[in-house]
Amino acid sequence: MRSTPDQHDPDWPLYPETVLHFATNPPISIDLRAIPSAEALDRLESAGFGNPFAVLTAFDPRGENLSGQENEIRRRDLEMRLAGSGNRFVDVDACSPDRTHCECSVAVIMEQREAIELARELEQVAIFWFDGSRFWILGAIVDADPLMLPRSS
């Protein structure tokens, strides 16, 4: 049985405040507190991410803080898995607006169902989903209604 977000991660209310920093050339930053600009969407498309994709992490399963070393092992394992699967991906830092907290993540082109299944395997609370024009938060190991970003309330 899945649980609610707050049972897993006290930072759940901060997820919609995330700024995504894509390790593309040139780098792209998307502040999830605002609707992505036409320029940001064009830059994503130029980087090969104009169609739906997921942003997910292997860090801190179940919302529990792991050591830097444990998170680094999980990050490397995820990237090796994705490289072996043939899914196109790029590194993303998912950060608080002031960058005091960042989680190494990936933007990966895969079906939404597949991304949620992968996030569940990684014991992640949720993923960010890009539908081609807007970002969403979708629950993985938690029951949560999809949340379109930026949140309206």
RODO-2510 file (C-alpha; in nm, 4 decimals, decimal comma):
residues 153
     n   res          X          Y          Z
     1     m     0,0000     0,0000     0,0000
     2     r     0,1339     0,3395    -0,0990
     3     s     0,1292     0,6296     0,1422
     4     t     0,0862     1,0054     0,1304
     5     p     0,3781     1,2388     0,0469
     6     d     0,4028     1,3996     0,3906
     7     q     0,4469     1,0571     0,5530
     8     h     0,7650     1,0127     0,3493
     9     d     0,9285     1,3456     0,2976
    10     p     0,8868     1,6569     0,5111
    11     d     1,0248     1,8516     0,2123
    12     w     0,7212     1,7558    -0,0027
    13     p     0,5725     2,1099     0,0162
    14     l     0,8992     2,2451    -0,1293
    15     y     0,8983     2,0278    -0,4443
    16     p     0,7072     2,2915    -0,6492
    17     e     0,9771     2,5468    -0,5583
    18     t     1,2485     2,3483    -0,7396
    19     v     1,4794     2,4983    -1,0004
    20     l     1,6090     2,2477    -1,2561
    21     h     1,9621     2,3047    -1,3874
    22     f     2,0234     2,0952    -1,7001
    23     a     2,3851     2,0015    -1,7822
    24     t     2,3300     2,0768    -2,1503
    25     n     2,5487     2,2879    -2,3751
    26     p     2,4593     2,5659    -2,3231
    27     p     2,3176     2,4985    -1,9750
    28     i     1,9435     2,5448    -1,9227
    29     s     1,7720     2,6433    -1,5973
    30     i     1,3977     2,6054    -1,5468
    31     d     1,2348     2,7553    -1,2387
    32     l     0,9282     2,5420    -1,1639
    33     r     0,7666     2,8374    -0,9839
    34     a     0,6926     2,9907    -1,3266
    35     i     0,5511     2,8705    -1,6580
    36     p     0,8477     2,7843    -1,8834
    37     s     0,9200     3,0686    -2,1245
    38     a     0,9160     3,0206    -2,5005
    39     e     1,2944     3,0658    -2,4929
    40     a     1,3351     2,7926    -2,2300
    41     l     1,1131     2,5569    -2,4307
    42     d     1,3150     2,6316    -2,7466
    43     r     1,6389     2,5621    -2,5587
    44     l     1,5017     2,2315    -2,4262
    45     e     1,3982     2,1341    -2,7782
    46     s     1,7418     2,2275    -2,9171
    47     a     1,8980     2,0048    -2,6514
    48     g     1,6758     1,7133    -2,7604
    49     f     1,4208     1,7489    -2,4790
    50     g     1,1279     1,9127    -2,6547
    51     n     0,9004     1,6109    -2,6114
    52     p     0,7760     1,4531    -2,2863
    53     f     1,0413     1,3379    -2,0413
    54     a     1,0903     1,2613    -1,6730
    55     v     1,3240     1,4204    -1,4202
    56     l     1,4092     1,1735    -1,1475
    57     t     1,6765     1,0986    -0,8930
    58     a     1,8208     0,8021    -0,7102
    59     f     1,9085     1,0202    -0,4087
    60     d     1,7492     0,9843    -0,0658
    61     p     1,5035     0,6954    -0,1153
    62     r     1,1715     0,7246     0,0721
    63     g     1,2669     1,0854     0,1543
    64     e     1,5349     0,9647     0,3983
    65     n     1,8664     1,1485     0,3868
    66     l     2,1555     0,9218     0,2889
    67     s     2,5248     0,9994     0,3104
    68     g     2,6931     1,1658     0,0154
    69     q     2,8773     0,8413    -0,0582
    70     e     2,5568     0,6332    -0,0577
    71     n     2,3814     0,8833    -0,2848
    72     e     2,6786     0,8922    -0,5226
    73     i     2,6710     0,5109    -0,5576
    74     r     2,2972     0,5259    -0,6291
    75     r     2,3506     0,8059    -0,8871
    76     r     2,6207     0,6092    -1,0703
    77     d     2,4072     0,2940    -1,0707
    78     l     2,1119     0,4851    -1,2190
    79     e     2,3255     0,6438    -1,4898
    80     m     2,4810     0,3061    -1,5817
    81     r     2,1340     0,1534    -1,5988
    82     l     2,0054     0,4321    -1,8237
    83     a     2,3139     0,4181    -2,0467
    84     g     2,2593     0,0440    -2,0868
    85     s     1,8896     0,0881    -2,1680
    86     g     1,9517     0,3252    -2,4564
    87     n     1,7256     0,5935    -2,3072
    88     r     1,8510     0,9438    -2,3850
    89     f     1,9303     1,1312    -2,0649
    90     v     2,1187     1,4320    -1,9334
    91     d     2,2271     1,5245    -1,5812
    92     v     2,0089     1,7740    -1,3954
    93     d     2,0629     1,9389    -1,0594
    94     a     1,7231     1,9761    -0,8920
    95     c     1,7788     2,2557    -0,6413
    96     s     1,6073     2,4828    -0,3960
    97     p     1,5909     2,8400    -0,5321
    98     d     1,8850     2,9459    -0,3118
    99     r     2,0815     2,6288    -0,4080
   100     t     2,1270     2,5303    -0,0410
   101     h     1,9846     2,1880    -0,1307
   102     c     2,0407     2,0076    -0,4606
   103     e     1,9813     1,6514    -0,5706
   104     c     2,1701     1,5074    -0,8649
   105     s     1,8980     1,3944    -1,1016
   106     v     1,8540     1,3032    -1,4658
   107     a     1,6171     1,4151    -1,7374
   108     v     1,5345     1,0983    -1,9271
   109     i     1,3206     1,0415    -2,2323
   110     m     1,0905     0,7492    -2,1567
   111     e     0,7217     0,6749    -2,1289
   112     q     0,5538     0,8207    -1,8198
   113     r     0,4515     0,4754    -1,6917
   114     e     0,8085     0,3488    -1,7302
   115     a     0,9479     0,6545    -1,5484
   116     i     0,7099     0,6085    -1,2555
   117     e     0,7972     0,2370    -1,2371
   118     l     1,1684     0,3238    -1,2323
   119     a     1,1106     0,5843    -0,9609
   120     r     0,9230     0,3234    -0,7560
   121     e     1,2153     0,0813    -0,7936
   122     l     1,4420     0,3616    -0,6700
   123     e     1,1947     0,4204    -0,3833
   124     q     1,1387     0,7811    -0,4838
   125     v     0,8513     0,9868    -0,3457
   126     a     0,7785     1,1511    -0,6826
   127     i     0,9128     1,2547    -1,0214
   128     f     0,8911     1,5702    -1,2258
   129     w     0,7222     1,5128    -1,5623
   130     f     0,7481     1,7440    -1,8637
   131     d     0,4492     1,7049    -2,0986
   132     g     0,5999     1,9068    -2,3844
   133     s     0,4991     2,2465    -2,2480
   134     r     0,4530     2,2264    -1,8681
   135     f     0,6063     2,0445    -1,5741
   136     w     0,4128     1,8281    -1,3289
   137     i     0,4847     1,6465    -1,0035
   138     l     0,3689     1,2844    -1,0187
   139     g     0,3699     1,0557    -0,7161
   140     a     0,5781     0,7385    -0,7340
   141     i     0,5746     0,5549    -0,4001
   142     v     0,3089     0,7928    -0,2657
   143     d    -0,0529     0,8587    -0,3467
   144     a    -0,0769     1,2142    -0,4731
   145     d    -0,2877     1,3830    -0,7370
   146     p    -0,0777     1,5028    -1,0317
   147     l     0,0250     1,8623    -0,9660
   148     m     0,0701     2,0941    -1,2639
   149     l     0,3424     2,3530    -1,2112
   150     p     0,3600     2,6249    -1,1266
   151     r     0,1054     2,5499    -0,8598
   152     s    -0,1820     2,7947    -0,8615
   153     s    -0,2290     2,8206    -0,4867
***
